[in-house]
Amino acid sequence: MLDENGDPIVDPNNDPGQNPQNDPVDPKKIIELEAQKKHWREKAIDPVSGKTFKELLDEERKKNTPTHPETPKPQPLSGDKDAERDFLLYNPSLISEVGKDGIEELFAYARGKGVRPEEALKSEGVKAFVEVMRSKKRLADNTPTPSEGSPGTPPQKSFNELTPKEKTQGYEATVGKLIDRARKG
């Protein structure tokens, strides 16, 4: 139904906006509304500053970025083999103290920092690393190798479980050792 102006008559009791089943959402309408919103943000002008909202947003982003210039990072040495070789020539004891892996770690640290190995060795972190490697090396050098035990150990059975032949062999081996010790001593 239309009123006298030609507009549709809306029943206040049957409002389609209040009943979602009567008001299906059209995907084309959603896309259109998103485009209108984007267009409005690009073209709308702020009454206070006279700038578009897009320009105001760009200015705000520039204010939030840090204004101080970034400090340039040191360029890593591209495998300065001469410096590494000279370092090894003048520090031969370091190789025996920290091992080949420790030396490689030191060189990797120096390359990453962009300094010579001698300078890297002066840093607190590398000093601590070298001390830990030295202590590991000392510990490994002073730890005895595990032994396998003597070959003449009796079988792991109780005396009652042994056969008469095993009992005789164990007795002869034990008595034989005692006799040998008595002859020597």
TITOR-415340 format. One record per residue: residue number from 1; residue in one letter; x, y, z of N, C-alpha, C, O in turn. Coordinates in steps of 0.2 Angstrom, whole numbers. Atoms other than C-alpha are relative to their C-alpha. Last residue first. Layout:
{NUM,'A',{X,Y,Z},{X,Y,Z},{X,Y,Z},{X,Y,Z}}
...
This chain:
{185,'G',{-1,-4,-6},{520,-315,240},{4,-3,5},{5,0,10}}
{184,'K',{-3,-6,2},{521,-322,222},{2,4,7},{7,7,7}}
{183,'R',{-6,2,3},{517,-340,227},{4,7,-1},{10,7,0}}
{182,'A',{-4,2,-5},{503,-334,239},{7,-2,-3},{12,0,1}}
{181,'R',{-2,-5,-4},{495,-324,225},{5,-2,6},{10,2,8}}
{180,'D',{-5,-5,4},{496,-338,213},{2,6,4},{8,8,4}}
{179,'I',{-7,4,1},{488,-350,226},{5,4,-3},{11,5,-1}}
{178,'L',{-3,-1,-7},{474,-337,230},{7,-4,0},{11,-1,3}}
{177,'K',{-2,-7,-1},{470,-335,211},{4,0,7},{9,4,8}}
{176,'G',{-6,-1,4},{470,-354,209},{2,7,1},{8,8,1}}
{175,'V',{-6,3,-4},{458,-356,224},{6,1,-4},{12,2,-1}}
{174,'T',{-2,-4,-6},{446,-344,216},{6,-3,4},{10,1,6}}
{173,'A',{-3,-7,2},{447,-351,198},{1,4,7},{7,7,7}}
{172,'E',{-7,0,3},{446,-369,205},{2,6,-2},{8,8,0}}
{171,'Y',{-4,1,-6},{430,-365,216},{8,0,-2},{12,2,1}}
{170,'G',{0,-6,-4},{421,-356,201},{5,-2,6},{9,3,8}}
{169,'Q',{-4,-5,4},{425,-371,190},{1,6,4},{6,9,4}}
{168,'T',{-7,2,0},{419,-384,203},{4,5,-4},{10,7,-1}}
{167,'K',{-3,-1,-6},{403,-374,206},{7,-2,0},{11,1,4}}
{166,'E',{-2,-7,-1},{400,-373,188},{2,2,7},{7,6,7}}
{165,'K',{-6,-1,5},{402,-392,185},{1,8,1},{7,9,2}}
{164,'P',{-6,2,-3},{390,-395,200},{7,2,-4},{12,3,-1}}
{163,'T',{-1,7,1},{377,-384,193},{6,-3,3},{10,2,4}}
{162,'L',{-6,2,4},{374,-367,200},{0,-8,0},{-2,-12,4}}
{161,'E',{2,1,7},{356,-363,207},{6,-2,-5},{4,-5,-10}}
{160,'N',{5,6,1},{360,-366,225},{-2,-1,-7},{-4,-7,-9}}
{159,'F',{-4,7,0},{375,-355,224},{-4,-6,-1},{-2,-11,-3}}
{158,'S',{-2,1,-7},{365,-340,218},{3,-7,0},{3,-11,-5}}
{157,'K',{5,5,-3},{366,-336,200},{2,-1,7},{8,0,9}}
{156,'Q',{5,-4,-4},{375,-320,192},{-5,-5,2},{-11,-3,2}}
{155,'P',{6,-1,3},{390,-331,185},{-5,4,5},{-4,3,11}}
{154,'P',{5,6,0},{406,-329,194},{-6,2,-3},{-8,8,-4}}
{153,'T',{5,0,-5},{418,-315,189},{-5,-6,-1},{-6,-8,-6}}
{152,'G',{1,6,-4},{434,-320,180},{-6,1,5},{-6,-3,10}}
{151,'P',{3,6,4},{433,-307,166},{-1,-6,4},{-5,-10,2}}
{150,'S',{-5,5,1},{436,-292,179},{-3,-6,-4},{-9,-7,-3}}
{149,'G',{-1,5,-5},{425,-277,177},{5,-6,-2},{7,-6,-7}}
{148,'E',{5,5,2},{420,-267,161},{0,-6,6},{-4,-11,5}}
{147,'S',{-3,6,1},{428,-251,167},{-5,-5,-1},{-11,-4,0}}
{146,'P',{4,6,-4},{421,-234,164},{4,-6,-2},{6,-8,-7}}
{145,'T',{4,4,5},{434,-221,158},{-3,-6,4},{0,-8,9}}
{144,'P',{-3,6,3},{441,-210,172},{-5,-3,-4},{-11,-2,-4}}
{143,'T',{4,5,-2},{435,-192,174},{2,-6,-3},{4,-7,-9}}
{142,'N',{-1,3,-7},{449,-180,175},{-5,-5,2},{-4,-8,7}}
{141,'D',{-7,3,0},{450,-175,156},{1,-4,7},{5,-9,7}}
{140,'A',{-1,6,4},{431,-173,155},{7,-3,0},{7,-9,0}}
{139,'L',{4,5,-3},{430,-162,170},{1,-6,-4},{1,-12,-2}}
{138,'R',{-3,2,-6},{444,-151,164},{-3,-6,3},{0,-11,5}}
{137,'K',{-6,3,2},{436,-149,147},{4,-4,6},{6,-9,5}}
{136,'K',{2,7,2},{420,-145,155},{5,-4,-3},{5,-10,-2}}
{135,'S',{2,4,-6},{428,-132,166},{-2,-7,-3},{-1,-12,0}}
{134,'R',{-6,2,-4},{437,-124,151},{-2,-5,5},{2,-10,6}}
{133,'M',{-3,5,4},{421,-124,141},{6,-2,3},{8,-8,2}}
{132,'V',{5,6,0},{412,-115,155},{4,-5,-4},{4,-11,-2}}
{131,'E',{-1,3,-6},{427,-102,156},{-4,-7,1},{-2,-11,4}}
{130,'V',{-7,3,0},{427,-99,137},{1,-4,7},{4,-9,7}}
{129,'F',{0,6,4},{408,-96,138},{7,-3,0},{6,-10,1}}
{128,'A',{4,5,-4},{410,-84,153},{-1,-6,-4},{0,-11,-1}}
{127,'K',{-5,2,-5},{424,-74,143},{-4,-6,4},{-1,-11,6}}
{126,'V',{-5,5,2},{413,-74,128},{5,-3,5},{7,-8,5}}
{125,'G',{3,6,2},{399,-66,137},{4,-5,-3},{4,-11,-1}}
{124,'E',{1,4,-6},{410,-53,146},{-4,-7,-2},{-2,-12,1}}
{123,'S',{7,-1,-3},{417,-47,130},{-1,-5,5},{1,-10,6}}
{122,'K',{1,-5,-6},{436,-47,128},{-7,1,3},{-7,4,8}}
{121,'L',{-3,4,-6},{437,-63,117},{0,5,6},{0,2,12}}
{120,'A',{6,4,-2},{426,-54,104},{2,-3,7},{-2,-4,11}}
{119,'E',{4,-4,-3},{440,-41,102},{-6,-4,3},{-9,-2,9}}
{118,'E',{-3,-3,-6},{453,-54,99},{-5,5,4},{-5,4,10}}
{117,'P',{0,5,-6},{441,-63,87},{3,3,6},{1,1,12}}
{116,'R',{-5,5,1},{439,-47,76},{0,-5,6},{-3,-3,11}}
{115,'V',{-7,-2,-3},{423,-38,76},{5,-6,-1},{3,-11,-3}}
{114,'G',{-4,-4,4},{407,-38,66},{6,2,3},{9,7,1}}
{113,'K',{-1,-7,-3},{396,-44,80},{4,5,-5},{3,11,-4}}
{112,'G',{6,-3,-1},{390,-59,70},{0,7,3},{-4,11,1}}
{111,'R',{3,-2,6},{407,-63,64},{-7,3,0},{-8,8,-3}}
{110,'A',{-4,-6,3},{415,-62,81},{-3,2,-7},{-4,8,-8}}
{109,'Y',{2,-6,-4},{401,-73,88},{3,6,-3},{0,11,-4}}
{108,'A',{6,-2,2},{404,-86,74},{-3,6,4},{-6,10,1}}
{107,'F',{0,-3,6},{422,-86,78},{-7,2,-3},{-7,8,-6}}
{106,'L',{-3,-6,-1},{420,-89,96},{0,4,-7},{-1,10,-7}}
{105,'E',{5,-4,-4},{408,-103,93},{2,7,0},{-1,12,-1}}
{104,'E',{5,-1,5},{420,-111,81},{-5,5,2},{-7,9,-1}}
{103,'I',{-3,-5,4},{434,-110,94},{-5,2,-6},{-6,8,-7}}
{102,'G',{0,-7,-4},{422,-118,107},{3,5,-5},{1,11,-5}}
{101,'D',{7,-3,0},{418,-132,94},{0,7,4},{-3,11,2}}
{100,'K',{2,-3,6},{437,-135,91},{-7,3,0},{-8,8,-3}}
{99,'G',{2,4,5},{441,-137,109},{-2,3,-6},{-2,9,-7}}
{98,'V',{7,-1,1},{440,-125,124},{-2,-5,-6},{-8,-6,-7}}
{97,'E',{5,-1,-6},{456,-128,133},{-7,0,-2},{-11,-3,2}}
{96,'S',{0,6,-4},{467,-136,119},{-5,1,6},{-7,-4,9}}
{95,'I',{3,6,4},{462,-123,106},{0,-6,5},{-5,-9,5}}
{94,'L',{7,0,0},{465,-109,119},{-4,-6,-4},{-9,-8,-2}}
{93,'S',{3,3,-6},{482,-114,122},{-7,0,0},{-10,-5,3}}
{92,'P',{0,7,1},{487,-110,104},{-3,-3,6},{-6,-9,5}}
{91,'N',{3,2,-6},{482,-91,106},{0,-8,-1},{-6,-11,-1}}
{90,'Y',{-2,-4,-6},{494,-81,94},{-4,-3,6},{-2,-1,12}}
{89,'L',{-8,0,0},{493,-93,79},{2,3,7},{7,0,10}}
{88,'L',{-2,7,-2},{474,-96,82},{8,-1,1},{10,-4,5}}
{87,'F',{2,2,-6},{471,-78,81},{2,-6,3},{4,-7,9}}
{86,'D',{-4,-3,-5},{481,-76,66},{-2,0,7},{3,-1,11}}
{85,'R',{-6,4,0},{471,-89,57},{5,3,5},{8,0,9}}
{84,'E',{1,6,-4},{455,-81,62},{6,-4,1},{8,-7,6}}
{83,'A',{0,-2,-7},{461,-64,56},{-1,-6,5},{1,-6,10}}
{82,'D',{-6,-2,-3},{466,-71,40},{0,2,7},{5,0,11}}
{81,'K',{-4,6,-1},{450,-81,37},{7,2,3},{10,-2,7}}
{80,'D',{-7,-3,1},{440,-65,38},{4,-6,2},{6,-6,8}}
{79,'G',{-4,5,-1},{423,-75,36},{8,2,-1},{11,0,-6}}
{78,'S',{1,5,4},{413,-61,29},{5,-5,0},{8,-7,-5}}
{77,'L',{-5,2,4},{414,-50,44},{-1,-6,-5},{-5,-11,-2}}
{76,'P',{-4,6,-2},{397,-45,50},{6,-1,-5},{6,1,-11}}
{75,'Q',{0,5,5},{392,-27,46},{4,-6,2},{10,-5,4}}
{74,'P',{-7,1,3},{389,-17,62},{-1,-6,-6},{-5,-11,-5}}
{73,'K',{-2,6,-3},{370,-12,64},{7,-1,-3},{8,0,-9}}
{72,'P',{-2,5,5},{366,6,59},{4,-6,4},{8,-5,8}}
{71,'T',{-8,1,0},{358,15,73},{2,-5,-5},{-1,-11,-5}}
{70,'E',{-3,6,-3},{340,19,68},{7,-1,0},{10,2,-5}}
{69,'P',{-2,4,5},{335,37,66},{3,-7,3},{6,-7,9}}
{68,'H',{-7,0,0},{325,45,79},{2,-5,-5},{-1,-10,-6}}
{67,'T',{-3,-5,4},{307,49,74},{8,0,0},{11,3,-4}}
{66,'P',{-5,-3,-4},{298,34,80},{4,5,-5},{5,3,-11}}
{65,'T',{-6,3,1},{282,31,71},{6,3,3},{5,9,4}}
{64,'N',{-2,6,-4},{267,37,80},{6,-4,-2},{8,-8,2}}
{63,'K',{-2,-2,-7},{267,54,73},{1,-6,4},{6,-5,8}}
{62,'K',{-6,-3,0},{267,47,55},{3,2,7},{8,2,9}}
{61,'R',{-5,6,0},{252,36,59},{7,3,-1},{12,0,2}}
{60,'E',{0,4,-7},{242,51,65},{5,-6,0},{9,-7,4}}
{59,'E',{-4,-4,-5},{247,61,49},{0,-3,7},{6,-3,10}}
{58,'D',{-8,1,2},{241,46,38},{4,5,5},{9,2,6}}
{57,'L',{-2,6,-2},{224,46,48},{7,-1,-2},{11,-4,2}}
{56,'L',{0,0,-7},{221,64,46},{3,-6,3},{7,-6,7}}
{55,'E',{-6,-4,-1},{224,63,27},{2,0,8},{8,0,10}}
{54,'K',{-6,4,2},{212,49,26},{6,4,1},{11,1,4}}
{53,'F',{-1,5,-5},{199,59,36},{6,-5,-2},{10,-7,3}}
{52,'T',{4,6,1},{200,73,23},{2,-5,6},{8,-4,9}}
{51,'K',{-3,6,3},{207,89,29},{-4,-6,-1},{-9,-6,3}}
{50,'G',{1,-1,7},{197,105,33},{4,-5,-4},{5,-4,-10}}
{49,'S',{-7,-1,3},{205,105,51},{-1,2,-8},{3,4,-11}}
{48,'V',{-5,-4,-4},{189,108,61},{6,2,-4},{8,7,-4}}
{47,'P',{2,-7,-1},{175,102,49},{5,5,3},{6,11,2}}
{46,'D',{1,-2,-7},{184,86,44},{-1,7,1},{2,12,-2}}
{45,'I',{-4,-5,-2},{181,82,26},{-1,2,7},{-7,2,9}}
{44,'A',{3,-4,-5},{174,66,20},{5,5,2},{11,3,3}}
{43,'K',{2,-7,3},{181,60,3},{-2,4,6},{-3,10,5}}
{42,'E',{-5,-4,5},{192,45,8},{-2,7,-2},{2,11,-3}}
{41,'R',{-6,-1,-4},{182,39,23},{5,4,-4},{9,8,-1}}
{40,'W',{1,-5,-4},{166,41,13},{6,2,4},{7,8,5}}
{39,'H',{1,-6,4},{172,30,-1},{-1,6,5},{2,12,4}}
{38,'K',{-7,-2,3},{177,17,11},{0,6,-3},{5,10,-2}}
{37,'K',{-4,-2,-6},{160,17,19},{7,2,-1},{10,7,1}}
{36,'Q',{3,-7,-2},{151,17,3},{4,3,6},{6,9,6}}
{35,'A',{-3,-4,5},{162,2,-3},{-2,7,2},{2,12,1}}
{34,'E',{-7,-1,-2},{157,-7,13},{4,5,-5},{8,9,-3}}
{33,'L',{-1,-4,-6},{139,-3,10},{7,1,2},{9,6,4}}
{32,'E',{2,-6,2},{139,-10,-8},{1,5,6},{4,10,6}}
{31,'I',{-6,-2,3},{148,-26,-2},{-1,8,-2},{3,11,-2}}
{30,'I',{-6,-1,-5},{134,-28,11},{6,3,-4},{10,7,-1}}
{29,'K',{1,-6,-4},{120,-24,-2},{6,1,5},{8,6,6}}
{28,'K',{-1,-6,4},{127,-37,-14},{-1,6,4},{3,11,3}}
{27,'P',{-7,-1,0},{127,-50,0},{2,6,-4},{7,9,-3}}
{26,'D',{-2,1,7},{108,-47,3},{8,1,0},{10,6,2}}
{25,'V',{-6,-4,1},{103,-49,21},{3,-2,-7},{4,-8,-9}}
{24,'P',{-6,4,2},{85,-56,23},{6,5,-2},{5,10,-5}}
{23,'D',{-5,-5,3},{73,-45,32},{6,-4,-2},{11,-3,2}}
{22,'N',{4,-4,6},{57,-55,36},{5,4,-3},{3,7,-9}}
{21,'Q',{2,4,5},{67,-68,46},{-3,3,-6},{-3,1,-11}}
{20,'P',{-5,2,5},{77,-55,55},{-3,-5,-5},{0,-5,-11}}
{19,'N',{1,7,1},{61,-47,63},{5,-3,-5},{4,-1,-11}}
{18,'Q',{1,3,-7},{64,-30,71},{0,-8,-1},{2,-11,4}}
{17,'G',{-7,-1,-3},{70,-22,54},{0,-4,7},{6,-6,9}}
{16,'P',{-5,5,3},{55,-29,45},{6,0,4},{10,-5,4}}
{15,'D',{-6,-4,2},{43,-18,57},{5,-6,-3},{7,-10,1}}
{14,'N',{-3,5,5},{26,-27,58},{6,3,-3},{7,3,-9}}
{13,'N',{0,6,-4},{18,-18,73},{4,-5,-4},{6,-10,-1}}
{12,'P',{-5,0,-6},{23,-1,66},{0,-7,4},{5,-8,7}}
{11,'D',{4,1,-6},{15,-5,49},{4,0,6},{9,-4,6}}
{10,'V',{-4,4,-5},{25,4,36},{-5,-1,6},{-7,3,9}}
{9,'I',{2,-1,-7},{15,12,22},{3,-5,4},{3,-11,2}}
{8,'P',{3,6,-3},{25,13,6},{-2,1,7},{2,5,11}}
{7,'D',{-5,4,-4},{29,30,-1},{-4,-6,3},{-10,-5,4}}
{6,'G',{-3,5,4},{18,37,-16},{5,-4,4},{8,-9,1}}
{5,'N',{-6,-2,4},{15,54,-8},{3,-6,-4},{8,-4,-8}}
{4,'E',{2,-5,5},{-4,50,-4},{7,2,-3},{6,5,-9}}
{3,'D',{4,-6,-3},{1,34,5},{-1,5,-6},{1,3,-11}}
{2,'L',{-3,-7,1},{5,18,-4},{-4,5,3},{-10,5,3}}
{1,'M',{4,-6,0},{0,0,0},{4,6,0},{10,6,3}}
